[in-house]
Amino acid sequence: MPSPVLELRDIRKDYRGLRPLRLESLTLHEGQGMALTGFDATTAEVLVNLITGAIVPDTGSVHIFGQSTADIADAEAWLATLDHFGILSERAVLLEGFSVEQNLALPLSIGITDLSPETRSAVIRLAEEVGLSAERLPLPVAQLQPAERIRLRLGRALALDPRVLLAEHPNATLEDEELDAFAVDLGRIVATRGVACLVLTADDRFAGRVFSDVLTLHPGSGALRNRTGWRRLLP
């Protein structure tokens, strides 16, 4: 079996919500895709921050790539660890006045006003991979539709070839008619790259379209359980 990239055990984290986040056990292996439901926007953000080591649990343990996040000693070590993650989230800032091409180039180059041929080629490949047409690259981000904006964020999250992709409610701004296409594309990209991926969503249908491995959080106990019967919802 591939090595685990994420291991969370007996997690409790108070985030000033109605109840603390509890999570009994979660393991994600190299190349594995998994969707979790039962996390609202706030608890999803807390979980992503726990996984990346931005915060530590009040009790329990988080191990990423075999290392406890409690043992990350300083900002430099944390940033080095963070480089292994791609985060697909509405919290990721897009530069509205800059072009799609420049936004995709942001993780790849310090300067985005005059891209090198190598960077431009990488941007074109990323855009094609995530379903953004070449005709959209010169446009300001402010002109994009919500479905295009999430694909742009996906391209940014994948730009540095992460070992783990964390998708935080990626379908939140999509219309119903856009959900299936994005879910299929996300699942295909994850499989093609062989990247481990954890999708957090409140939409059972979307979760099942992306991955066959779908678990639901029971907030009181913190248990993750198979969602019985959800596949019957799918045509």
Order of alpha helices (4+ residues) and beta strands (2+ residues): beta-beta-beta-alpha-beta-beta-alpha-beta-alpha-alpha-alpha-beta-alpha-beta-alpha-beta-beta
